[in-house]
Each structure stands twice: as C-alpha cells, then as structure tokens.
Amino acid sequence: MAHMQSKPNRILVVGGYGAVGATVVSALDGRLPGRVVVAGRDEARARRLGGVRADVADPDAFRRTLAELGDIAAVVLCVEPPDTRVARVCLERGVHLVDIGATRRLLDGVADLHDLAVGSGATAVLSVGVAPGLTNLLARRAHEAVGGAEHIDLTVLLGAGERHGADAVRWTVEGLAEKPPGAPLRISLPGHGLRTAHPFPFSDQHTLPVTLGVERVTTRLCLDSRPLTAALFGLRPAARRPAVRRTLTAVFSRVHLGGDGFAVRADARRGDLHAACAVTGREQSRVTALVAAYVTRELLTGSVPPGVHHIEQLPSLAGLPETLAAHGLSVWQRADTPRS
C-alpha cells in the first residue's frame, strides 16, 4: 500500500496580497483548498492572511522560510527579485517555480539553472502571464501554422484604465526609456480596430528566437486610448531621464484613463504564407494571475518535465488560451495560404 502523506504539499505564493498575487491565491485556493500559503515582505499583511514573511531580496532568509515550512512543493513568484538567487534556492531544494517576471536579464539567469533543476527533479516555468505568456503561446501557434516562420510580429494592447501593481507600472516606464529596434506598425486588433503599436522591450522577442528558432521577433505595444498611446510614446526621448521616469511612474500609478480590455496578436510569415492568432480579454493582471495558477496546477500533476522551460516549450500548456475561455478570453485564428 502506498505511503499517504499526512499533509499535502503546499504552494507558497510570494507577493500573494498584491495586484496579481491575490488572484493567484484565490484561483489556486478554489482548486486546492488549504494548500496555499501567502508570503511577502510585509509580514503584517501576510500574517493577516495566515501566511509568512518572505523577502525575495534576502535569499538566506528565504531558504530558512522554506526549511521551516517544510512541505512546499511549488513557489509562485508574483514579485520580481533583484537577481536569480531565490530561484536557485527553490530549485536546489527540488521545489517547483512559476515566475511571472518579465525582465530579460532575470529570465536568462533562471534559464541558466536548467541543469540544476533537472538534477533536483524540479521544474521552473518562465514567461508566465499575458506578455510574456499568451504572446509566446500565440507565437508558437502562428509559427507552426506557416511551417516555421521567418519572422513574427507580436502586438500587445493594454487597458490604460486598469489599476496595475507598482512593479508593473515601474517596469512599463523603464521600458519606455529603451528604444528597441523596429518601426511602429498599423495593425487591426479584434474588438479594438486599427491601431498604431510601437516597439517595446518585452522579453518574449528575445526568448522566442531561441525557443522557436525564428530569426526575428518584434513585440509592439499600444494602449486602448489612442491619445494616451501617442502621448506616451511621444515622451520616449524624455523618459531616458530618471527624473522624468519617476514623474511618469507616479502619474501612471494614480491616473487611470481608459478601460480594462486587452488584446494580444501574433503574426507569423514565411515567404508568402501568413498566419495570425489573437486573444482578447479583460483585466490583464487578473489573466496573468489565472495563467500562473493554471501553470502551477499543471506542475503539481507531475506531467511537466524537470528543468527550466518557457511556457511555449511545454505541449501540455498549448491549449491554455481555450482553457481560459471560461474566464472571458476569446481566441481568434486566421491563416492565409496561397492557392497552388
């Protein structure tokens, strides 16, 4: 007779009281009641939710927290650590990791821990959310629909009226200060019409050439408000100054002009073949959290191989856009194949 554990393996959600984390906690708790532990730097907030203090900037204390809890099977990072040491702590212990981070430097650093994860039997999933995340899954679909794309264009429309967490606002303003290669693109987005989207340093355009073997991937951003999009990207030269970035971060944290709808579109081209896939939904932070919760549940089934993987590298997650239809996500697909 198999040995039964007296206590089920639990999930530590770091930043579990934040804009994304709170939804991850409720989504997981609905399916896995009693197995979710809220963690964060603010001990009082975490304790109020029955959780523990955990600071991603203090890997030694994080290691002690995991040791004290004793039965953590997976960690969901809903806050961005300063480096990859917390990821290393988890993977060394054989603890699965779901990381909703979007900073290329950190994603590349965690990807370098692949062999460590394989050795300990742990799995880390990166590029979890909307962009990166759904963008990666749609890119793979479009890529396969044309039999291997030469280049992929990804377009992200975000609702300017949604209240985002401090990390998300700061990350967006920092991204504005960079000017990645590529030109603005006029493109039609389901439910939002024709838009002008601007190149933006999302991490997916750096990881997808490696995971899919595509020569060039460009990701562009626009907001649901056309005037705000024009104003935002008009400020791009000024945003290289730290004082301007601080002001913009403060303004975007307080001002919410627009709705909460979002859209993501992937276009793949090979010669005269073209395929396009898109998803539309509401509340990007909520959908990011739902993606993270679904990925975490998938990890706990044991169906995902050990190692560090981006979301599009895992076949068991390919149907995630359709799975999220129950939460208001709509999926659009089109392929233009020339007649022979």
C-alpha positions as CSV (number, residue, x, y, z in Angstrom):
1,M,0.0,0.0,0.0
2,A,1.4,3.4,-1.0
3,H,2.5,5.7,1.8
4,M,0.0,8.5,2.3
5,Q,1.4,11.9,3.2
6,S,-0.2,13.3,6.4
7,K,-0.1,16.8,4.9
8,P,-0.4,17.7,1.2
9,N,2.4,19.6,-0.5
10,R,1.7,23.3,-0.3
11,I,2.2,26.2,-2.6
12,L,4.0,29.4,-1.5
13,V,2.7,32.5,-3.3
14,V,5.2,35.3,-2.9
15,G,3.6,38.7,-3.2
16,G,0.3,36.9,-2.5
17,Y,-1.5,40.0,-1.4
18,G,-0.6,42.2,-4.4
19,A,-2.5,43.0,-7.6
20,V,-1.6,39.7,-9.3
21,G,-0.8,37.6,-6.3
22,A,-4.2,37.9,-4.6
23,T,-5.9,36.5,-7.7
24,V,-3.3,33.6,-7.9
25,V,-4.1,32.8,-4.3
26,S,-7.8,32.7,-4.8
27,A,-7.6,30.8,-8.1
28,L,-5.4,28.1,-6.5
29,D,-7.3,28.0,-3.3
30,G,-10.5,27.3,-5.3
31,R,-9.0,24.2,-6.7
32,L,-6.5,23.2,-4.0
33,P,-8.1,24.4,-0.7
34,G,-5.9,24.6,2.3
35,R,-2.7,24.2,0.3
36,V,-1.8,27.8,-0.5
37,V,0.5,29.9,1.8
38,V,0.6,33.6,1.3
39,A,4.1,35.2,1.6
40,G,5.5,38.6,1.2
41,R,7.9,41.2,2.6
42,D,5.1,42.9,4.6
43,E,4.9,40.5,7.5
44,A,1.7,42.0,9.0
45,R,-0.2,41.7,5.7
46,A,1.0,38.2,5.1
47,R,0.1,37.1,8.7
48,R,-3.4,38.5,8.4
49,L,-3.9,36.1,5.5
50,G,-2.5,33.2,7.5
51,G,0.8,33.5,5.7
52,V,4.5,34.1,6.4
53,R,7.2,36.8,5.7
54,A,9.4,36.1,2.7
55,D,11.7,38.7,1.1
56,V,13.0,37.9,-2.4
57,A,15.9,40.3,-1.8
58,D,17.1,38.1,1.1
59,P,17.8,34.6,-0.2
60,D,19.2,33.2,3.1
61,A,16.0,34.2,4.9
62,F,14.0,32.7,2.0
63,R,15.9,29.4,2.4
64,R,15.1,29.4,6.1
65,T,11.4,30.1,5.4
66,L,11.2,27.1,3.0
67,A,13.0,24.9,5.6
68,E,10.6,26.0,8.4
69,L,7.5,25.4,6.3
70,G,9.0,22.0,5.3
71,D,6.3,20.9,2.8
72,I,6.4,23.5,0.0
73,A,6.1,21.8,-3.4
74,A,6.0,24.9,-5.5
75,V,6.8,28.7,-5.3
76,V,4.9,31.2,-7.4
77,L,6.9,34.5,-7.7
78,C,4.4,37.4,-8.1
79,V,7.1,40.0,-7.3
80,E,10.3,40.4,-9.1
81,P,13.5,39.6,-7.2
82,P,16.7,41.6,-7.8
83,D,18.6,38.5,-9.0
84,T,18.3,34.8,-9.5
85,R,19.4,33.6,-6.0
86,V,15.8,32.9,-4.8
87,A,15.2,30.8,-7.9
88,R,18.4,28.9,-7.2
89,V,17.2,28.3,-3.5
90,C,14.0,26.8,-4.8
91,L,15.5,24.6,-7.5
92,E,18.3,23.3,-5.2
93,R,15.6,22.1,-2.8
94,G,13.6,20.4,-5.6
95,V,10.8,23.0,-5.3
96,H,9.0,23.9,-8.5
97,L,9.0,27.5,-9.6
98,V,6.5,29.6,-11.5
99,D,7.9,33.1,-12.3
100,I,5.6,35.8,-13.7
101,G,8.7,38.1,-14.1
102,A,9.2,39.9,-17.4
103,T,12.8,41.2,-17.2
104,R,15.1,39.6,-19.8
105,R,18.2,39.6,-17.6
106,L,16.4,37.6,-14.9
107,L,14.7,35.2,-17.2
108,D,18.0,34.4,-18.9
109,G,19.6,33.9,-15.5
110,V,17.0,31.5,-14.4
111,A,17.2,29.6,-17.7
112,D,20.9,29.1,-16.9
113,L,19.8,27.0,-13.9
114,H,18.3,24.3,-16.2
115,D,20.8,21.6,-15.3
116,L,20.5,22.3,-11.6
117,A,16.7,21.9,-11.9
118,V,17.0,18.7,-13.8
119,G,19.4,17.3,-11.2
120,S,17.0,18.1,-8.3
121,G,13.8,17.0,-10.2
122,A,12.3,20.5,-10.1
123,T,10.6,22.4,-12.9
124,A,10.6,26.1,-13.4
125,V,8.2,27.7,-15.9
126,L,9.1,31.2,-17.2
127,S,7.2,33.7,-19.5
128,V,4.0,33.2,-17.5
129,G,1.3,35.8,-17.9
130,V,-0.1,37.9,-20.8
131,A,3.1,39.4,-22.3
132,P,5.3,37.4,-22.0
133,G,3.0,34.3,-21.7
134,L,0.0,34.4,-24.0
135,T,2.2,36.1,-26.6
136,N,4.6,33.2,-26.5
137,L,1.8,30.6,-26.9
138,L,0.2,32.5,-29.8
139,A,3.6,33.0,-31.4
140,R,4.2,29.2,-31.4
141,R,0.7,28.6,-32.9
142,A,1.3,31.1,-35.7
143,H,4.9,29.8,-36.2
144,E,3.6,26.2,-36.6
145,A,0.7,27.3,-38.9
146,V,3.2,28.5,-41.5
147,G,5.5,25.6,-41.1
148,G,8.3,27.6,-39.4
149,A,8.2,31.4,-39.5
150,E,10.9,33.6,-40.9
151,H,9.7,36.4,-38.7
152,I,7.0,37.0,-36.1
153,D,5.3,40.3,-35.1
154,L,3.6,40.4,-31.7
155,T,1.2,43.2,-30.8
156,V,0.0,43.9,-27.3
157,L,-2.9,46.3,-26.4
158,L,-3.3,47.1,-22.7
159,G,-6.2,48.8,-21.0
160,A,-5.0,52.1,-19.6
161,G,-7.8,52.2,-17.1
162,E,-6.7,49.1,-15.2
163,R,-5.0,49.5,-11.8
164,H,-1.6,47.8,-12.0
165,G,0.7,46.9,-9.2
166,A,3.7,49.1,-8.5
167,D,6.2,46.6,-10.1
168,A,4.2,46.6,-13.4
169,V,4.0,50.4,-13.6
170,R,7.7,50.8,-12.9
171,W,8.6,48.1,-15.4
172,T,6.5,49.8,-18.1
173,V,8.0,53.2,-17.6
174,E,11.6,51.7,-17.5
175,G,10.7,50.0,-20.8
176,L,9.7,53.4,-22.3
177,A,13.3,54.6,-21.7
178,E,14.6,51.9,-24.1
179,K,14.1,52.1,-27.8
180,P,14.3,48.5,-29.2
181,P,14.7,48.0,-33.0
182,G,11.8,48.1,-35.3
183,A,9.3,50.6,-36.6
184,P,5.7,51.3,-35.4
185,L,3.1,49.1,-37.1
186,R,-0.5,49.8,-38.1
187,I,-2.5,46.7,-37.2
188,S,-6.0,45.6,-36.6
189,L,-6.8,44.1,-33.2
190,P,-10.1,42.2,-32.6
191,G,-12.6,44.4,-30.8
192,H,-10.3,47.4,-30.9
193,G,-9.9,48.2,-34.6
194,L,-6.9,49.6,-36.4
195,R,-4.1,50.7,-34.0
196,T,-0.6,52.1,-34.2
197,A,1.7,49.9,-32.0
198,H,5.3,50.8,-31.0
199,P,8.3,48.5,-30.5
200,F,8.6,47.8,-26.8
201,P,11.3,45.7,-24.9
202,F,9.1,42.7,-23.9
203,S,11.2,39.7,-23.1
204,D,9.3,37.4,-25.5
205,Q,11.1,38.8,-28.5
206,H,14.4,37.8,-27.1
207,T,13.4,34.3,-25.9
208,L,11.3,33.2,-28.9
209,P,14.1,33.3,-31.5
210,V,15.9,30.7,-29.2
211,T,12.9,28.5,-28.3
212,L,11.2,28.6,-31.8
213,G,14.3,29.1,-34.0
214,V,12.8,32.2,-35.6
215,E,15.3,34.7,-37.0
216,R,13.4,37.9,-35.9
217,V,10.6,38.6,-33.4
218,T,9.3,42.1,-32.7
219,T,6.9,42.9,-29.9
220,R,4.9,46.2,-30.0
221,L,2.7,47.9,-27.5
222,C,-0.3,50.3,-27.6
223,L,-2.9,51.3,-25.1
224,D,-6.6,51.2,-25.5
225,S,-6.6,55.0,-25.6
226,R,-5.2,56.3,-28.9
227,P,-4.4,59.8,-27.4
228,L,-2.6,58.2,-24.4
229,T,-0.6,55.9,-26.7
230,A,0.5,58.9,-28.8
231,A,1.4,60.9,-25.7
232,L,3.2,58.0,-24.0
233,F,5.5,57.2,-27.0
234,G,5.9,60.9,-27.7
235,L,7.6,61.1,-24.3
236,R,10.0,58.3,-25.1
237,P,13.1,60.6,-25.6
238,A,12.4,62.4,-22.3
239,A,11.9,59.1,-20.5
240,R,15.6,58.5,-20.7
241,R,16.0,60.9,-17.8
242,P,15.5,59.4,-14.3
243,A,13.5,62.4,-13.0
244,V,11.0,62.1,-15.9
245,R,10.6,58.3,-15.2
246,R,9.9,59.0,-11.6
247,T,7.2,61.5,-12.5
248,L,5.7,59.2,-15.1
249,T,5.6,56.3,-12.6
250,A,3.8,58.5,-10.1
251,V,1.3,59.7,-12.7
252,F,0.5,56.2,-14.1
253,S,0.1,54.9,-10.5
254,R,-2.7,57.4,-9.9
255,V,-4.3,58.2,-13.3
256,H,-6.5,55.6,-14.9
257,L,-7.8,56.8,-18.3
258,G,-9.4,54.1,-20.5
259,G,-10.9,50.7,-20.0
260,D,-9.6,47.3,-18.7
261,G,-9.7,45.4,-22.0
262,F,-6.6,43.9,-23.6
263,A,-5.7,42.2,-26.8
264,V,-2.7,40.2,-28.0
265,R,-2.0,39.3,-31.6
266,A,0.8,37.2,-33.2
267,D,1.5,37.3,-36.9
268,A,3.9,34.8,-38.5
269,R,5.3,35.0,-42.0
270,R,7.2,32.6,-44.2
271,G,7.6,33.6,-47.8
272,D,4.0,34.3,-48.9
273,L,2.5,32.3,-46.1
274,H,0.9,34.3,-43.2
275,A,-0.9,33.2,-40.1
276,A,-2.4,35.3,-37.3
277,C,-3.7,34.4,-33.9
278,A,-5.1,36.7,-31.3
279,V,-6.8,36.7,-27.9
280,T,-8.9,39.4,-26.2
281,G,-10.0,39.7,-22.7
282,R,-10.4,42.0,-19.7
283,E,-8.1,42.8,-16.8
284,Q,-4.6,41.8,-17.8
285,S,-3.4,41.5,-14.2
286,R,-6.2,39.0,-13.5
287,V,-5.5,37.0,-16.6
288,T,-1.7,37.0,-15.8
289,A,-2.7,35.5,-12.4
290,L,-5.0,32.9,-13.9
291,V,-2.2,31.8,-16.3
292,A,0.1,31.5,-13.3
293,A,-2.4,29.5,-11.3
294,Y,-3.1,27.1,-14.2
295,V,0.6,26.6,-14.8
296,T,1.2,25.9,-11.1
297,R,-1.6,23.2,-11.0
298,E,-0.1,21.6,-14.1
299,L,3.3,21.4,-12.4
300,L,1.8,19.7,-9.4
301,T,0.3,16.9,-11.7
302,G,3.9,15.8,-12.5
303,S,3.2,15.9,-16.2
304,V,5.8,18.6,-16.9
305,P,9.5,17.5,-17.3
306,P,12.1,18.8,-14.9
307,G,14.3,21.7,-15.9
308,V,13.7,25.4,-16.8
309,H,11.2,26.0,-19.6
310,H,9.5,28.9,-21.2
311,I,5.7,28.4,-21.4
312,E,5.7,27.8,-25.2
313,Q,8.1,24.9,-24.7
314,L,5.6,22.8,-22.8
315,P,3.0,21.0,-25.1
316,S,0.6,20.4,-22.1
317,L,0.2,24.2,-21.9
318,A,-0.5,24.8,-25.6
319,G,-4.3,24.8,-25.1
320,L,-4.2,27.4,-22.3
321,P,-5.9,30.2,-24.3
322,E,-9.0,28.0,-24.9
323,T,-8.9,26.8,-21.3
324,L,-9.2,30.5,-20.2
325,A,-12.3,31.0,-22.3
326,A,-14.3,30.2,-19.1
327,H,-12.7,33.4,-17.7
328,G,-13.7,35.6,-20.6
329,L,-10.8,35.1,-23.0
330,S,-11.7,35.0,-26.7
331,V,-9.4,33.3,-29.2
332,W,-9.1,34.3,-32.9
333,Q,-7.1,32.5,-35.6
334,R,-6.6,33.1,-39.3
335,A,-4.2,31.5,-41.9
336,D,-3.7,32.8,-45.4
337,T,-2.2,30.1,-47.6
338,P,-1.7,30.8,-51.3
339,R,-3.6,28.6,-53.7
340,S,-1.5,26.2,-55.7
